[in-house]
Amino acid sequence: MSIEGGCLCGAIRYRVQGDLARSGSCHCSMCRKAHGAAFGTYAEVPEGGFRWTAGEEMVRIYESSPGGGRAFCPRCGSTLGAVDQGKLRWVTLGTVDGDPGIRPQAHIFVASKAPWDDINDDLPCFDEYPPTA
């Protein structure tokens, strides 16, 4: 499967080769501020399956935690994904063109969700990261 996406202004584009995995909506305060919304929804990209196809030189990384951060477009402000140790590991589903082939599987960091944010679906909720199996 090949998935394409990009920022709001179109200056930055990317392609993911392979299937996205482990999708979740993060309600932490950093995701809320980065997205200007109740949560940010991400999906994990396959190892070696992500590449920028246009505008890579424009991509900026905001280091929101040691070794990790958020890739964004400095022109339009779109949050494109989450970076770990210099590599984009999670893509924001809101920047995918068309159907990403995956649906959110959980809500994470709900212990710090906004007080006005009511979760109204049946997805599992985790106060922090879900346990890994």
N, CA and C atoms as a LAMMPS dump frame, in Angstrom:
ITEM: TIMESTEP
0
ITEM: NUMBER OF ATOMS
399
ITEM: BOX BOUNDS ff ff ff
-5.0000000000000000e+02 5.0000000000000000e+02
-5.0000000000000000e+02 5.0000000000000000e+02
-5.0000000000000000e+02 5.0000000000000000e+02
ITEM: ATOMS id mol type element x y z
1 1 1 N 0.85 -1.181 0
2 1 2 C 0 0 0
3 1 3 C 0.892 1.239 0
4 2 1 N 0.498 2.247 -0.74
5 2 2 C 1.2 3.521 -0.772
6 2 3 C 0.232 4.611 -0.324
7 3 1 N 0.659 5.386 0.641
8 3 2 C -0.166 6.454 1.202
9 3 3 C 0.562 7.769 0.968
10 4 1 N -0.157 8.775 0.519
11 4 2 C 0.438 10.086 0.307
12 4 3 C -0.285 11.113 1.154
13 5 1 N 0.43 12.19 1.453
14 5 2 C -0.161 13.264 2.225
15 5 3 C 0.712 14.489 2.193
16 6 1 N 0.288 15.512 2.92
17 6 2 C 1.054 16.742 2.951
18 6 3 C 0.379 17.797 3.804
19 7 1 N 1.002 18.936 3.827
20 7 2 C 0.524 20.042 4.656
21 7 3 C -0.613 20.804 3.968
22 8 1 N -1.208 21.706 4.699
23 8 2 C -2.342 22.495 4.21
24 8 3 C -2.002 23.316 2.967
25 9 1 N -0.841 23.952 2.94
26 9 2 C -0.492 24.814 1.809
27 9 3 C 0.072 24.031 0.625
28 10 1 N 0.394 22.755 0.823
29 10 2 C 0.885 21.917 -0.266
30 10 3 C 2.379 21.984 -0.511
31 11 1 N 3.093 22.784 0.258
32 11 2 C 4.535 22.926 0.047
33 11 3 C 5.315 21.674 0.454
34 12 1 N 4.815 20.939 1.427
35 12 2 C 5.492 19.736 1.917
36 12 3 C 4.601 18.534 1.628
37 13 1 N 5.202 17.509 1.028
38 13 2 C 4.486 16.285 0.673
39 13 3 C 5.292 15.085 1.162
40 14 1 N 4.594 13.978 1.401
41 14 2 C 5.271 12.751 1.827
42 14 3 C 4.582 11.531 1.229
43 15 1 N 5.297 10.396 1.314
44 15 2 C 4.746 9.1 0.893
45 15 3 C 5.128 8.063 1.93
46 16 1 N 4.177 7.193 2.236
47 16 2 C 4.413 6.058 3.125
48 16 3 C 4.23 4.792 2.291
49 17 1 N 5.251 3.967 2.252
50 17 2 C 5.171 2.659 1.593
51 17 3 C 4.88 1.626 2.671
52 18 1 N 3.805 0.894 2.499
53 18 2 C 3.423 -0.111 3.479
54 18 3 C 2.219 0.353 4.281
55 19 1 N 1.772 -0.511 5.151
56 19 2 C 0.579 -0.227 5.943
57 19 3 C 0.922 0.542 7.216
58 20 1 N 0.074 1.491 7.55
59 20 2 C 0.185 2.186 8.821
60 20 3 C -0.247 1.234 9.932
61 21 1 N 0.239 1.468 11.144
62 21 2 C -0.076 0.594 12.275
63 21 3 C -0.355 1.435 13.513
64 22 1 N -0.848 0.813 14.533
65 22 2 C -1.069 1.398 15.859
66 22 3 C -1.522 2.857 15.802
67 23 1 N -2.756 3.066 15.47
68 23 2 C -3.29 4.416 15.388
69 23 3 C -4.02 4.784 16.675
70 24 1 N -3.798 6.007 17.123
71 24 2 C -4.475 6.463 18.319
72 24 3 C -4.644 7.965 18.343
73 25 1 N -5.606 8.391 19.143
74 25 2 C -5.86 9.818 19.336
75 25 3 C -5.259 10.223 20.673
76 26 1 N -4.313 11.153 20.62
77 26 2 C -3.598 11.587 21.819
78 26 3 C -4.216 12.876 22.346
79 27 1 N -4.595 12.847 23.624
80 27 2 C -5.257 13.975 24.274
81 27 3 C -4.329 14.781 25.169
82 28 1 N -3.004 14.545 25.085
83 28 2 C -2.071 15.274 25.955
84 28 3 C -2.081 16.766 25.608
85 29 1 N -1.624 17.583 26.531
86 29 2 C -1.654 19.033 26.32
87 29 3 C -0.773 19.456 25.147
88 30 1 N 0.343 18.753 24.9
89 30 2 C 1.205 19.117 23.768
90 30 3 C 0.501 18.867 22.439
91 31 1 N -0.181 17.727 22.309
92 31 2 C -0.911 17.45 21.064
93 31 3 C -2.058 18.432 20.869
94 32 1 N -2.748 18.75 21.957
95 32 2 C -3.838 19.732 21.845
96 32 3 C -3.31 21.06 21.326
97 33 1 N -2.208 21.513 21.876
98 33 2 C -1.658 22.799 21.444
99 33 3 C -1.1 22.739 20.027
100 34 1 N -0.44 21.635 19.679
101 34 2 C 0.134 21.497 18.333
102 34 3 C -0.95 21.459 17.258
103 35 1 N -2.094 20.87 17.574
104 35 2 C -3.169 20.721 16.596
105 35 3 C -4.256 21.778 16.741
106 36 1 N -4.288 22.471 17.881
107 36 2 C -5.359 23.44 18.103
108 36 3 C -6.706 22.759 18.187
109 37 1 N -6.72 21.549 18.74
110 37 2 C -7.945 20.739 18.797
111 37 3 C -7.917 19.879 20.058
112 38 1 N -8.975 19.115 20.278
113 38 2 C -9.082 18.276 21.47
114 38 3 C -8.024 17.185 21.515
115 39 1 N -7.552 16.749 20.348
116 39 2 C -6.545 15.692 20.288
117 39 3 C -5.907 15.667 18.91
118 40 1 N -4.807 14.948 18.809
119 40 2 C -4.157 14.685 17.529
120 40 3 C -4.215 13.192 17.282
121 41 1 N -4.512 12.797 16.054
122 41 2 C -4.598 11.377 15.73
123 41 3 C -3.423 10.993 14.844
124 42 1 N -2.698 9.997 15.288
125 42 2 C -1.467 9.553 14.636
126 42 3 C -1.542 8.071 14.292
127 43 1 N -0.705 7.652 13.358
128 43 2 C -0.516 6.234 13.067
129 43 3 C 0.968 5.999 12.829
130 44 1 N 1.433 4.854 13.252
131 44 2 C 2.844 4.493 13.131
132 44 3 C 3.164 4.117 11.687
133 45 1 N 4.286 4.635 11.179
134 45 2 C 4.724 4.297 9.824
135 45 3 C 5.635 3.074 9.884
136 46 1 N 5.632 2.247 8.841
137 46 2 C 6.512 1.081 8.849
138 46 3 C 7.983 1.5 8.805
139 47 1 N 8.825 0.724 9.435
140 47 2 C 10.268 1.006 9.46
141 47 3 C 10.779 1.181 8.031
142 48 1 N 11.402 2.32 7.764
143 48 2 C 11.954 2.602 6.44
144 48 3 C 10.922 2.925 5.382
145 49 1 N 9.65 3.049 5.759
146 49 2 C 8.594 3.254 4.776
147 49 3 C 8.191 4.696 4.549
148 50 1 N 8.823 5.642 5.252
149 50 2 C 8.427 7.048 5.126
150 50 3 C 9.48 7.821 4.348
151 51 1 N 9.016 8.697 3.438
152 51 2 C 9.941 9.637 2.785
153 51 3 C 9.209 10.906 2.377
154 52 1 N 9.944 12.007 2.453
155 52 2 C 9.428 13.285 1.988
156 52 3 C 9.519 13.273 0.474
157 53 1 N 8.496 13.746 -0.226
158 53 2 C 8.523 13.795 -1.689
159 53 3 C 8.599 15.221 -2.225
160 54 1 N 8.316 16.196 -1.393
161 54 2 C 8.445 17.606 -1.78
162 54 3 C 8.582 18.446 -0.519
163 55 1 N 9.398 19.468 -0.593
164 55 2 C 9.516 20.434 0.491
165 55 3 C 10.28 19.969 1.717
166 56 1 N 11.053 18.896 1.622
167 56 2 C 11.767 18.399 2.806
168 56 3 C 12.624 19.479 3.463
169 57 1 N 13.198 20.347 2.647
170 57 2 C 14.051 21.412 3.197
171 57 3 C 13.26 22.409 4.04
172 58 1 N 11.952 22.437 3.873
173 58 2 C 11.112 23.344 4.654
174 58 3 C 10.697 22.763 6.003
175 59 1 N 10.72 21.456 6.128
176 59 2 C 10.23 20.792 7.342
177 59 3 C 10.992 21.308 8.559
178 60 1 N 10.267 21.653 9.584
179 60 2 C 10.858 22.07 10.848
180 60 3 C 10.45 21.069 11.915
181 61 1 N 11.335 20.889 12.871
182 61 2 C 11.058 19.989 13.988
183 61 3 C 11.051 20.816 15.264
184 62 1 N 9.962 20.725 15.991
185 62 2 C 9.902 21.327 17.31
186 62 3 C 10.179 20.211 18.311
187 63 1 N 11.273 20.32 19.056
188 63 2 C 11.625 19.293 20.037
189 63 3 C 10.758 19.485 21.279
190 64 1 N 9.676 18.733 21.338
191 64 2 C 8.716 18.868 22.436
192 64 3 C 9.105 18.037 23.654
193 65 1 N 9.999 17.088 23.47
194 65 2 C 10.548 16.299 24.577
195 65 3 C 11.941 15.834 24.156
196 66 1 N 12.804 15.489 25.096
197 66 2 C 14.17 15.098 24.733
198 66 3 C 14.204 13.953 23.711
199 67 1 N 14.834 14.219 22.567
200 67 2 C 14.949 13.218 21.519
201 67 3 C 13.723 13.061 20.657
202 68 1 N 12.643 13.74 21
203 68 2 C 11.397 13.605 20.244
204 68 3 C 10.796 14.949 19.911
205 69 1 N 9.969 14.964 18.901
206 69 2 C 9.365 16.232 18.532
207 69 3 C 8.287 16.074 17.498
208 70 1 N 7.88 17.211 16.973
209 70 2 C 6.798 17.265 15.998
210 70 3 C 7.312 17.937 14.733
211 71 1 N 7.081 17.275 13.608
212 71 2 C 7.445 17.841 12.309
213 71 3 C 6.283 18.707 11.847
214 72 1 N 6.616 19.901 11.355
215 72 2 C 5.551 20.802 10.921
216 72 3 C 6.008 21.669 9.759
217 73 1 N 5.039 22.26 9.084
218 73 2 C 5.306 23.195 7.996
219 73 3 C 5.375 24.608 8.564
220 74 1 N 6.476 25.325 8.324
221 74 2 C 6.579 26.684 8.856
222 74 3 C 5.708 27.698 8.118
223 75 1 N 5.233 27.348 6.945
224 75 2 C 4.402 28.266 6.166
225 75 3 C 2.946 28.233 6.634
226 76 1 N 2.363 27.024 6.737
227 76 2 C 0.931 26.941 7.079
228 76 3 C 0.683 26.404 8.484
229 77 1 N 1.711 25.849 9.13
230 77 2 C 1.584 25.384 10.501
231 77 3 C 1.092 23.958 10.672
232 78 1 N 0.848 23.242 9.59
233 78 2 C 0.36 21.86 9.707
234 78 3 C 1.343 20.985 10.474
235 79 1 N 0.831 20.251 11.455
236 79 2 C 1.63 19.242 12.148
237 79 3 C 1.584 17.98 11.301
238 80 1 N 2.75 17.54 10.826
239 80 2 C 2.817 16.424 9.881
240 80 3 C 3.084 15.081 10.535
241 81 1 N 3.704 15.09 11.693
242 81 2 C 3.983 13.827 12.358
243 81 3 C 4.83 13.998 13.593
244 82 1 N 5.109 12.862 14.209
245 82 2 C 5.937 12.83 15.415
246 82 3 C 7.285 12.197 15.077
247 83 1 N 8.318 12.806 15.604
248 83 2 C 9.693 12.404 15.324
249 83 3 C 10.314 11.83 16.585
250 84 1 N 11.072 10.748 16.415
251 84 2 C 11.821 10.153 17.516
252 84 3 C 13.235 9.906 17.028
253 85 1 N 14.212 10.425 17.753
254 85 2 C 15.622 10.267 17.401
255 85 3 C 15.902 10.649 15.943
256 86 1 N 15.285 11.752 15.506
257 86 2 C 15.535 12.291 14.177
258 86 3 C 14.766 11.651 13.035
259 87 1 N 13.953 10.629 13.314
260 87 2 C 13.186 9.967 12.262
261 87 3 C 11.694 10.162 12.501
262 88 1 N 10.956 10.403 11.419
263 88 2 C 9.507 10.497 11.553
264 88 3 C 8.969 9.081 11.762
265 89 1 N 8.344 8.857 12.904
266 89 2 C 7.838 7.527 13.282
267 89 3 C 6.321 7.424 13.222
268 90 1 N 5.645 8.573 13.357
269 90 2 C 4.177 8.618 13.396
270 90 3 C 3.714 9.737 12.48
271 91 1 N 2.761 9.458 11.629
272 91 2 C 2.205 10.471 10.744
273 91 3 C 0.84 10.898 11.298
274 92 1 N 0.512 12.176 11.143
275 92 2 C -0.803 12.649 11.575
276 92 3 C -1.827 12.263 10.513
277 93 1 N -2.869 11.565 10.941
278 93 2 C -3.861 11.087 9.974
279 93 3 C -4.59 12.231 9.281
280 94 1 N -4.665 13.383 9.923
281 94 2 C -5.327 14.529 9.296
282 94 3 C -4.605 15.059 8.075
283 95 1 N -3.348 14.669 7.864
284 95 2 C -2.591 15.147 6.704
285 95 3 C -2.546 14.122 5.576
286 96 1 N -3.16 12.957 5.78
287 96 2 C -3.186 11.911 4.752
288 96 3 C -4.233 12.251 3.696
289 97 1 N -3.877 12.057 2.433
290 97 2 C -4.831 12.225 1.336
291 97 3 C -5.652 10.94 1.22
292 98 1 N -6.949 11.042 1.294
293 98 2 C -7.799 9.864 1.134
294 98 3 C -7.824 8.993 2.378
295 99 1 N -8.119 7.715 2.162
296 99 2 C -8.273 6.754 3.248
297 99 3 C -6.91 6.196 3.657
298 100 1 N -6.512 6.353 4.913
299 100 2 C -5.204 5.86 5.344
300 100 3 C -5.167 4.34 5.53
301 101 1 N -6.321 3.689 5.45
302 101 2 C -6.365 2.242 5.606
303 101 3 C -6.342 1.766 7.049
304 102 1 N -6.473 2.693 7.981
305 102 2 C -6.48 2.351 9.405
306 102 3 C -7.424 3.307 10.115
307 103 1 N -7.954 2.866 11.225
308 103 2 C -8.814 3.711 12.054
309 103 3 C -8.196 3.816 13.431
310 104 1 N -8.476 4.885 14.157
311 104 2 C -7.948 4.984 15.526
312 104 3 C -8.382 3.775 16.35
313 105 1 N -7.461 3.279 17.158
314 105 2 C -7.707 2.087 17.959
315 105 3 C -7.823 2.381 19.448
316 106 1 N -7.447 3.602 19.859
317 106 2 C -7.497 3.946 21.28
318 106 3 C -7.38 5.452 21.454
319 107 1 N -7.75 5.89 22.637
320 107 2 C -7.488 7.259 23.097
321 107 3 C -6.371 7.147 24.117
322 108 1 N -5.336 7.989 23.969
323 108 2 C -4.218 7.926 24.912
324 108 3 C -4.035 9.275 25.608
325 109 1 N -3.397 9.224 26.741
326 109 2 C -3.165 10.39 27.6
327 109 3 C -4.468 11.104 27.956
328 110 1 N -5.496 10.311 28.22
329 110 2 C -6.789 10.897 28.584
330 110 3 C -6.765 11.497 29.989
331 111 1 N -5.767 11.141 30.796
332 111 2 C -5.663 11.739 32.137
333 111 3 C -5.394 13.236 32.041
334 112 1 N -4.85 13.691 30.91
335 112 2 C -4.59 15.124 30.761
336 112 3 C -5.454 15.766 29.678
337 113 1 N -6.56 15.126 29.315
338 113 2 C -7.427 15.701 28.284
339 113 3 C -8.046 17.014 28.765
340 114 1 N -8.489 17.812 27.825
341 114 2 C -9.142 19.084 28.149
342 114 3 C -10.446 18.819 28.896
343 115 1 N -10.783 19.659 29.87
344 115 2 C -12.012 19.442 30.638
345 115 3 C -13.281 19.533 29.783
346 116 1 N -13.209 20.205 28.663
347 116 2 C -14.378 20.349 27.791
348 116 3 C -14.481 19.218 26.766
349 117 1 N -13.5 18.316 26.77
350 117 2 C -13.444 17.223 25.8
351 117 3 C -14.147 15.986 26.353
352 118 1 N -15.291 15.653 25.789
353 118 2 C -16.022 14.439 26.162
354 118 3 C -15.77 13.371 25.112
355 119 1 N -15.245 12.237 25.534
356 119 2 C -15.001 11.118 24.623
357 119 3 C -16.295 10.322 24.52
358 120 1 N -16.834 10.244 23.308
359 120 2 C -18.155 9.651 23.114
360 120 3 C -18.142 8.424 22.211
361 121 1 N -17.057 7.673 22.229
362 121 2 C -17.032 6.436 21.45
363 121 3 C -16.616 5.282 22.357
364 122 1 N -16.535 4.106 21.803
365 122 2 C -16.244 2.908 22.592
366 122 3 C -14.787 2.472 22.528
367 123 1 N -13.902 3.308 21.99
368 123 2 C -12.489 2.931 21.926
369 123 3 C -11.907 2.871 23.335
370 124 1 N -10.937 1.983 23.562
371 124 2 C -10.299 1.94 24.877
372 124 3 C -9.595 3.26 25.184
373 125 1 N -9.583 3.63 26.452
374 125 2 C -8.935 4.859 26.909
375 125 3 C -7.805 4.502 27.866
376 126 1 N -6.687 5.185 27.705
377 126 2 C -5.519 4.964 28.547
378 126 3 C -5.058 6.296 29.124
379 127 1 N -4.726 6.311 30.407
380 127 2 C -4.25 7.542 31.04
381 127 3 C -2.936 8.011 30.434
382 128 1 N -2.112 7.073 29.985
383 128 2 C -0.836 7.39 29.325
384 128 3 C -0.728 6.525 28.081
385 129 1 N 0.476 6.024 27.784
386 129 2 C 0.619 5.086 26.666
387 129 3 C -0.054 3.771 27.029
388 130 1 N -0.65 3.099 26.039
389 130 2 C -1.223 1.789 26.339
390 130 3 C -0.105 0.773 26.614
391 131 1 N -0.411 -0.27 27.366
392 131 2 C 0.607 -1.294 27.592
393 131 3 C 0.972 -1.983 26.277
394 132 1 N 2.215 -2.354 26.151
395 132 2 C 2.643 -3.061 24.932
396 132 3 C 2.593 -4.554 25.184
397 133 1 N 2.196 -5.265 24.169
398 133 2 C 2.075 -6.722 24.303
399 133 3 C 3.249 -7.413 23.657
